[in-house]
């Protein structure tokens, strides 16, 4: 039961899926939708979200020839996450706003656990340390065939180290995400992602809508412009 007089906590929504599933586009569209509904949002990503964590992201995704051990990947991701949670996510939730994060803990389990073969239970314990047990209220899992997602990614102008992984690797990632959705059905909602981005966005809005009465709305007509000029903070490209 919430104590009287205690400030309301924000809402934490994460977006997950294989490469090329469209989650980054849907994160942007969801942020736009929420702001039209009068909500304040913080939009961020992992790995990244702070200047230090963005540097870790660059190391992780760099297409250098040096092989990267699975454990190295995991420790780098978790280090970046701890910084991100401490500097961005926890303070935003304490302010009562909606945090949208492009990838979070489930990606670590799917990529470094199911696909790389690290112990999933161990990763879950390490993740609790990195997050101080901060858990999403809702995780949107955008699902589509691996071949479709990779075709989208590999046609992009920029690709990263993970884009070059084998088809089998990405199939394991997808299977991992779907298994996690079965394990955590109350939190994780699978969104079919083969449709147009507009159709997928409508499906997302229907899933998110029931949660929105938990957070404070800012009346766009009466809000103080000096304090919240756009009701929106974007920190995903914070490496500056």
ABEGO torsion letter per residue (X at the ends): XBBBGBBBBBBBBBBBEBBGAGAAAAAAAAAAAAAAAGBBBBBBBOBEGBAAAAAAAAAAABABABBBBAAAAAAAAAAAAAAAAAAAAAAAAAAGBBBBBBEBAAAAAAAABAAAGBBAAAAAAAAAAAAGGBBBABBBBBBBBAAAAAAAAAABABBBAAAABBAAAAAAAAAAAAAAAAABAAABBBBBAABBAAAAAAAAAAAAAAAAAABBBBBAAABBAAABAAGBBBAABABX
